[in-house]
């Protein structure tokens, strides 16, 4: 079992007390050095793919972009200061969608369901397998890694149709959209009680009750049909897991960030940015305190104002504009103002992404690096282009995953003799996180892990 | 093929089979057809055997959970608990196959149970059915009173003993009051509280399980004393007894929000939650207008159900609307109104739910109305024949041609240019046929005679239905057509039946549904009677065999 660590300096920085942080006693740093630095993974999720011409890196001095000699494209300009931490992964397809025989409720739901599961859908609405984030969370748990939370699924105003994380086939996990609730989960003892383990008696009562409840589930199981038993076993497993995780929560002494109230939506652009910021600070705190190692973070609902969209193109909404700009033959596809608006849409997402990387890069680690070095942040989404295409995914990884990813590169995955599926990327991510799988999602689509080094 | 299409086809096929009269149902006699789900039955198999709905075990929805806590402890003020949202499938939040337990959910159940236990401990004297004396007898009385209600059935002797042992162990460790709290904390996390546990056999439900099915369908809440008494007395083993209880329950105020919730989920009122409109194009629109339009639609269905006997015909054709000072302009009403008021509207413009401004605005874009969203709504929610989604790579761009360059286009023109020809037409011809009928209503649900200076053309057509095909002009006429359609009637039966049992469209046994749909149509289409038909059906009262 891993030891929960406290990064006091990081937490003080969160609280704006960085001067104190630098004066932190050497002893506490030395103690932290003894613990291995955990690897973490974040799935940063945005919608509508990208605009490929502005996503692609450009070559240096008029030459074609190569693996190491390239400049970031327009959309990635906000990430310029992180260029050395990026691995642009160009050329993977959502092949699992190509082999799907049944219908999907719509093209976005199709993409959502395939994006993290890489397998045929369970039905028109739900993913057909365990999503990569949940696979990694489950694998960590099986390997004995016990954190206060197995994973976080969070998002700013996520669309009800954004079905991303699946515990198993058709078992969609909810996305939490209120940072206050996530705060409560991460810091159940409250900010005031930070550093204090939960009242011993209360914790003991909780454990007795969970024990009692687990027995209830066990006694009921034989009386159920196989299908019902499966449903309740998933519940019972989580009850037992909660019992175990309680010990971790009680042992972590870690300060909680103070969050502003972001619940008002009267100014939606402010709501989006403030809520996103609050979630990023929670991710930062969760990683600094090792409260979880797997995060799925959906930022898809970017407001029109931030992209400079005001309906001037006669499209029904921003979504419609993104589609039309990506549609060959549509007048808007060659309208510079329309194209720029779509590029700005994606560039705004890049700004959010850069902000998250900044938070991770501000967590110092005992080996002299930062948490970003020990994390893999995959920027992914439900489609590749606004025209609903699911090929040549515009994805990238930030962070080195503790040495699992060689960054500062533009990886062009060969599309000949056949394109590779995002299954291969997920196998590589899972391997980097310690899960020794050789296949993920639809087995027929696996060609071996994508080399990230 | 879409599940909903499958259902209709199998439903139609069922019509050719031999259907047992509902009254021939004898809960004690079985001759053997398991009520499996997923598979459409061979029509010949729709015989007189009781089938039972093979509903997998249901967990309380968030609404049911919160209501149940309130009913269990009415004297206490309970803390709000942020539960993760229920997964919505095909519009409904209670699909038993999509109820994934997440770590968050389990934690929240734990926090909630602890918070409720704290409240109980803090007001012990109001909760305890005995004097606050530190005795096993008092604890046993509390277990019998509280856990029995939490489980919605009598406890077995073994269960009672387990709770008493939990109490005794806790009392020696923490004292009397915390030990009582732990009984509460445990009961509220038990599967017998969080789930509706039913015996796993093809058999009539026992009275208590049926009482829970009834109360969670009609009330979104636990059974009350009278319903539990009816379960105990055997009254619920008789169809008449179930009907009497159901009618009593519908007369109880608790049925109001529950029925409102069925309508809201069936008719996708969630789409009205947030209706942003372009301020440049619709300066009249704001959150207050949106809220009034939303409330008006909710009041409309409420009136249909409670004051018009749930008439499906009225739902689709009634010409009154609830408006207030904010929404009156949307309806072209210039009379001074203050507060939500029932007003007669222009019957040439407004008739039935499809002409409610809130719904029209919800099924529209920020800058324009949408024949497609509106057409799909009618097909999906009222005809149970949702079209398949567009294939990947399709965006709905209008390809500029020499004919349309520079033209002032109406929404209808745009849609027609986009996909009334070519490969898209195969599906869109059906969708647009409905959608074009809505051309008189703009993106905020107002009536218009012209659009971009062009006279509105609201001529539409209905294709590929069992009995509603043909041309029509405007939604008033469409609503009247749909009100007479057996396909619409059967679809309503299907939607309410699915909600009653938490089933997805693909998981409905058509042989179970068919007699209900037929009786609903025969009853003249009263949705209120439909709820009675559902709860008194063989399917609702029988547990199906689940593999």
Interface residues (C-beta under 8 A of the other chain):
Chain A: X97 X103 X104 X105 X106 X107 X109 X110 X123 X124 X125 X126 X149 X150 X151 X153 X160 X166 X167 X170 X171 X172 X173 X174 X176 X178 X181 X184 X185 X188 X201 X202 X204 X205 X206 X208 X209 X210 X212 X213 X215 X216 X217 X220 X223 X224 X225 X226 X227 X228 X231 X232 X234 X235 X236 X238 X239 X241 X242 X310 X311 X314 X315 X316 X317 X320 X323 X324 X326 X327 X329 X330 X331 X332 X333 X386 X387 X388 X389 X390
Chain B: X2 X3 X56 X57 X59 X82 X84 X85 X87 X88 X89 X90 X97 X98 X99 X100 X101 X102 X103 X104 X105 X106 X107 X110 X111 X113 X114 X162 X166 X169 X170 X173 X174 X178 X181 X182 X185 X186 X189 X190 X191 X192 X194 X195 X197 X199 X200 X270 X278 X280 X281 X365 X366 X367 X368 X370 X388 X389 X390 X392 X393 X394 X395 X396 X397 X398 X399 X400 X504 X506 X545 X546 X547
